[in-house]
Amino acid sequence: MAGEGFDTSMDETSGRGRGALASAGAVVATLLLVALMFMVTSSNRAREQAILWERHSYDVMLLTRSADGSIARAEAALGRYVLDELQKTGTTYYNEWRLAERQITQLERMVYRDPEQYARVKELRRLYRVRGTELAVAAAAASAKKGSGGISLFYQAGMSPTGDALRGKLSEIAQEERHDLLDRMTATGTSGARANELTEWLGWIAVLIGIGAVVLGYLAYRAIRQRLHALAEADSEASRAQRLEEAVRARTSELVDANQRLKEEAAERAAAEAQLRQVQKMEAVGQLTGGIAHDFNNMLAVVVGGLDLAKRKLRSSKREVEFHLDNAMEGATRAAALTRRLLAFARAEPLLPVSTSPSELVEGMLDLVDRSIGERITVSTRFPERPWHIRVDTNQLENAILNMAVNGRDAMDGQGQLAIRVDNVTLADGEVNELSAGDYVRISVADTGSGIPPEMIDRVFEPFFTTKPVGKGTGLGLSQIFGFARQSGGNITLDSTVGVGTTVSIYLPRIEVSGQNAAEIRPVPRAIPEVAVAPAGTSILVVEDDPRVSRATVGALEELGYRTIACASGREAIDLLERETSISLIITDVMMPEMTGPELIREAAHRWPWIAVLFVTGYVGEAGDADDLSGHDILRKPFTVSGLSSAVASALSRRVSEWHPAEEVSAAE
């Protein structure tokens, strides 16, 4: 009995031990199964992340190819543009070039987490800007319709190493992404292999648990039930993981579709915006063309009518002939003034800047302002205690101030108060329109007139738009001031309240005045008094490629008593200078074939420094760099005989030296 009790006790103890061992084994197996499931899930997530990085690399490489294609299309369009000089071709070049910039910006956003790639994209942007500057020269030449000049500039841009460097940088970025793509594909394969291996191990563990369940099933029902429960949970977790993976895959597909739709919508929006910009450009061109045609037709009617009437009256009263000729001259003068205003608005006319104090300039023109606006308007001024200096075209600035004063007079119907103020201001970045931070001089003209309605404020700087009654203005005043301010590195603002008045302010950047200023361009004034002319018979060389202009200039000079020699090119002028030793003045056009006026003068100045120079041009901007005209007089077309006389006398008075080889020979004889 005792032995039986011992055996039973031993069996019970053994059974409990086996039960505990079975329970422990089941727990260990369950924990192992959970750990394997967690590792499988982690591996799946790593694989998904690697797939996303692969997609990122594909997107970057695709974007580099797109940017390369946009740049290539832009350069191809520019090549066509310099050949045909059509606005449509120029627009294609501009759109493709801007598209490349947006693609570079998108590329910059995509790689900002990768410092090395981000640095490469930054270098790519720098090369893009340098390349844009190189191509802009040819584009500007084509836009100005310079003919074959644009082709040579485009060829020079094509020879620049910047284009190859730009394409090389795009290739470098794509190549780096290919290397990253290989690494990510390797990581994807590793994650997939690891997931498969863990899944295989999970299967083997399940088999072992099944075998253990069969072997240890007889030990304890409770242990078997716990073990079966653990297996059921394991199957549930595996199914859940599978469902989760399918859900992630479906969600990824949805995101891809949504991204594709967003890309399509962005492309449609970009096309719509480009079309809208083109419509706006054409509307602005139409408005500008209509305004120019209207004003020029009025002025040409005066010129043609006056000349026709003068021709009909040649055999009658001299006074009537002179009256009609004066009307024609006035119409031509107004047409020339309109051309200058258009050039100033377009910022195509280079300024002739000098260092000046705006306080002294305003104070010196108060008499002119008083005469222009009438006695019934009271003018008040305010100047800073320590005036700052600016570098500006004084004639343009005087015209702008006078224009604002006349506008104020018209707004006040000839009676009221006009305040002209000069202030020193320090602006923060973007405080006034697009001006950068710094010191500026503000010149304000305020009136107490009727003011401008709010709905018209945004249009006052448009060309040929005016708030004045019909026949009271051309609509170019404020647009001309706007172009002058922007071309001078400043800006303009307008503040108006209906019934209170209007204040127009010009902001111009301050300069530090120290030492002797550099040589500055001095244009010949349009209305200077008669000055002492050179002795009769003074030899003048006229270089003009237009035969009609040449004949008119030679005839005017001969009328003034000068001896003239005419030629049509710079090379011919050099040959004449080598033969003729008595020439005292060169009158040359600015833009001529083969050799421009500034190029001719640069070569002549080294060999004949005693000869005076007078540039004659209808458009100073055609000279390219205004510094080429530095130190010489400029006479703008059209000009009168008296204007030519004053310009010639002024140019001869500015001769570097009165010594002349021919004079020395005459003295020796």
Residue pairs with C-beta under 8 A, 6 or more apart in sequence:
15 219
15 220
18 216
18 219
18 220
19 219
19 220
19 222
19 223
22 212
22 216
22 219
22 220
22 223
22 227
23 220
23 223
23 226
25 212
25 216
26 209
26 212
26 223
26 226
26 227
26 230
27 230
29 205
29 208
29 209
29 212
29 227
29 230
30 230
30 233
30 234
32 205
33 202
33 205
33 206
33 209
33 230
33 234
34 234
34 237
36 198
36 201
36 202
36 205
37 202
37 234
37 237
37 238
37 241
39 198
40 195
40 198
40 199
40 202
40 241
41 241
41 244
43 191
43 192
43 194
43 195
43 198
44 191
44 195
44 241
44 245
46 187
46 191
46 194
47 188
47 191
47 192
47 195
48 248
48 252
50 184
50 185
50 187
50 188
50 191
51 188
53 180
53 184
53 187
54 181
54 184
54 185
54 188
56 110
57 177
57 178
57 180
57 181
57 184
58 181
59 110
60 107
60 110
60 111
60 117
60 173
60 174
60 177
61 174
61 177
61 178
61 181
63 103
63 106
63 107
63 110
64 107
64 170
64 171
64 173
64 174
64 177
65 174
66 103
67 100
67 103
67 104
67 107
67 170
68 167
68 170
70 96
70 97
70 99
70 100
70 103
71 96
71 97
71 100
71 128
71 131
71 166
71 167
73 92
73 96
74 93
74 96
74 97
74 99
74 100
74 135
75 135
75 158
75 163
77 89
77 90
77 92
77 93
77 96
78 93
78 135
78 138
78 139
78 142
78 154
79 154
80 89
80 92
81 89
81 90
81 92
81 93
81 139
81 142
81 150
82 138
82 139
82 141
82 142
82 150
82 151
82 153
82 154
83 151
85 142
85 143
85 145
85 147
85 150
90 139
90 142
90 143
91 278
93 139
94 139
95 274
97 132
97 135
99 270
100 128
101 128
104 121
104 124
104 125
104 128
107 121
107 124
107 173
108 118
108 121
108 122
108 125
111 117
111 118
111 120
111 121
111 173
112 118
116 176
117 173
117 176
117 177
120 169
120 172
120 173
120 176
121 173
123 169
124 166
124 169
124 170
124 173
127 162
127 165
127 166
127 169
128 166
130 162
131 160
131 162
131 163
131 166
134 156
134 157
134 160
134 162
135 154
135 157
137 153
137 156
137 157
138 150
138 151
138 153
138 154
138 156
138 157
139 150
141 149
141 150
141 153
142 150
144 622
157 163
202 238
206 231
206 234
209 227
209 230
209 231
209 234
210 231
212 227
213 224
213 227
213 228
213 231
216 223
216 224
216 227
217 224
284 462
287 462
287 463
287 464
287 465
288 463
288 464
290 464
291 463
291 464
291 474
291 475
292 338
292 342
292 464
294 464
295 338
295 464
295 474
296 335
296 338
299 331
299 332
299 334
299 335
299 338
300 331
300 335
301 331
302 327
302 328
302 330
302 331
302 334
303 328
303 331
303 332
303 335
304 328
305 324
305 327
305 328
306 324
306 325
306 326
306 327
306 328
306 329
306 331
307 324
307 325
307 328
309 320
309 324
310 321
310 324
310 325
310 328
313 320
313 321
313 324
314 321
329 640
332 638
336 636
336 637
336 638
338 474
338 476
339 618
340 349
340 636
341 474
341 476
341 479
341 480
342 463
342 476
343 349
343 619
343 621
344 396
344 480
344 483
344 484
344 487
345 463
345 476
345 479
345 480
345 482
345 483
346 483
347 483
347 486
347 487
348 619
348 621
349 619
349 620
349 621
350 620
350 621
350 623
350 626
351 392
351 393
351 396
351 484
351 487
351 488
351 626
352 393
352 395
352 520
352 521
352 522
352 523
352 620
352 626
352 634
353 391
353 392
353 393
353 488
353 520
353 521
354 391
354 392
354 393
354 394
354 517
354 520
355 389
355 390
355 391
355 511
355 513
355 517
355 520
356 389
356 390
356 391
356 392
356 394
356 397
357 387
357 388
357 389
357 390
358 387
358 390
358 392
358 397
358 422
358 441
358 443
358 508
359 383
359 384
359 387
359 422
360 387
361 394
361 397
361 398
362 381
362 383
362 401
362 420
362 422
362 443
363 381
363 383
365 398
365 401
365 402
366 379
366 381
368 398
368 402
369 379
369 401
369 402
369 405
369 418
369 420
370 379
372 402
372 405
372 406
372 409
373 379
373 405
373 406
373 408
373 409
373 414
373 418
374 409
374 414
376 414
376 415
377 408
377 409
377 412
377 414
377 415
377 416
377 417
377 418
378 416
378 417
378 418
379 418
379 419
379 420
380 417
380 418
380 419
380 420
381 419
381 420
381 421
381 422
382 419
382 420
382 421
382 422
382 423
383 421
383 422
384 422
384 423
384 424
386 424
387 422
387 424
388 424
388 439
388 441
388 510
389 510
389 511
389 512
389 513
390 441
390 508
390 509
390 510
390 511
391 511
392 488
392 508
393 484
393 488
395 523
395 525
396 484
396 488
397 443
397 484
397 508
399 480
400 480
400 481
400 484
400 485
400 506
401 420
401 443
401 445
403 477
403 478
403 480
403 481
404 445
404 481
404 504
405 418
405 420
405 445
406 477
407 447
407 477
407 478
407 502
407 504
408 416
408 418
408 445
408 446
408 447
408 449
408 502
409 418
409 447
410 449
410 468
410 472
410 473
411 447
411 449
411 450
411 451
411 501
411 502
412 418
412 447
412 448
412 449
412 450
413 449
413 450
416 447
416 448
416 449
417 447
417 448
418 445
418 446
418 447
418 448
419 444
419 445
419 446
419 447
420 443
420 444
420 445
421 442
421 443
421 444
421 446
422 441
422 442
422 443
422 444
423 441
423 442
423 444
424 439
424 441
424 442
424 510
425 439
425 440
425 441
425 442
425 507
426 438
426 439
426 440
427 435
427 437
427 438
427 440
427 507
428 437
429 436
429 437
431 437
432 440
432 491
432 493
432 507
433 491
433 493
434 491
435 490
435 491
435 507
438 509
438 510
439 509
439 510
440 490
440 507
440 508
440 509
440 510
441 507
441 508
441 509
441 510
442 505
442 506
442 507
443 505
443 506
443 508
444 503
444 504
444 505
444 506
445 503
445 504
445 505
446 501
446 502
446 503
446 504
447 501
447 502
447 503
448 500
448 501
449 501
449 502
450 498
450 499
451 496
451 497
451 498
451 499
451 500
451 501
451 502
452 460
452 467
452 494
452 496
452 498
452 502
453 498
454 498
456 467
457 494
457 496
459 465
460 467
460 478
460 494
461 478
461 479
461 482
461 492
461 494
462 475
462 479
463 475
463 476
463 479
464 474
464 475
464 476
464 479
465 475
465 479
466 472
466 473
466 474
466 475
466 477
478 492
478 494
478 504
481 492
481 504
481 506
482 492
485 491
485 492
485 506
485 507
485 508
486 492
488 508
488 509
489 508
489 509
490 506
490 507
490 508
490 509
491 506
491 507
492 504
492 505
492 506
492 507
493 504
493 505
493 507
494 502
494 503
494 504
494 505
495 502
495 503
495 505
496 502
496 503
519 630
519 631
520 630
521 626
521 629
521 630
521 631
521 632
521 634
522 633
522 634
523 633
523 634
523 636
524 614
524 633
524 634
524 635
524 636
524 643
524 646
524 647
524 650
524 651
525 646
526 636
526 643
527 643
528 646
528 650
529 646
530 642
530 645
530 646
531 646
531 649
531 650
531 653
532 649
533 560
533 561
533 645
533 648
533 649
534 562
534 584
534 585
534 648
534 649
534 652
536 561
536 562
537 561
537 562
537 563
538 562
538 563
538 584
538 585
538 652
539 562
539 563
539 564
539 565
539 580
539 582
539 583
539 584
539 585
540 557
540 562
540 563
540 564
540 565
540 583
540 584
540 585
540 586
540 587
540 648
541 564
541 565
541 566
541 567
541 573
541 576
541 577
541 580
541 583
541 585
541 586
541 587
542 550
542 553
542 554
542 557
542 564
542 565
542 566
542 567
542 587
542 588
543 566
543 567
543 568
543 569
543 570
543 572
543 573
543 586
543 587
543 588
543 589
543 592
543 597
543 600
544 550
544 553
544 566
544 568
544 587
544 588
544 589
544 592
544 616
545 568
545 569
545 589
545 592
545 593
546 589
547 568
549 589
549 637
550 566
550 568
553 566
553 587
553 616
553 644
554 564
554 566
556 641
556 644
557 564
557 587
557 644
557 648
558 564
559 641
560 641
560 644
560 645
560 648
562 648
565 576
565 580
565 583
567 573
567 576
568 592
569 592
569 593
569 594
569 595
570 588
570 592
570 594
570 595
570 596
570 597
570 599
570 600
570 603
571 594
571 595
573 586
573 588
573 600
573 604
574 600
574 603
574 604
576 583
577 583
577 604
577 607
577 608
577 611
581 661
581 662
582 660
582 662
583 608
583 611
584 611
584 612
584 652
584 655
584 660
585 611
585 612
585 613
585 614
585 648
585 651
585 652
586 600
586 601
586 604
586 611
586 612
586 613
586 614
587 614
587 616
587 648
588 597
588 600
588 601
588 613
588 614
588 615
588 616
589 597
589 615
589 616
589 617
590 596
590 597
590 598
590 615
590 616
590 617
590 619
590 620
590 622
590 623
590 629
591 597
591 617
591 619
591 622
591 623
592 600
596 623
596 624
597 615
597 617
597 623
598 615
598 623
598 624
598 628
598 629
601 613
601 615
601 632
602 628
604 611
605 613
609 656
609 657
610 655
610 656
610 657
610 658
610 659
610 660
610 661
611 655
612 651
612 652
612 654
612 655
613 632
613 633
613 651
614 632
614 633
614 634
614 635
614 647
614 648
614 651
615 623
615 629
615 632
615 633
615 634
615 635
616 634
616 635
616 636
616 637
616 639
617 623
617 634
617 635
617 636
617 637
618 636
618 637
618 638
620 626
620 629
620 634
620 636
623 629
632 651
633 647
633 650
633 651
633 654
635 643
635 644
635 647
639 647
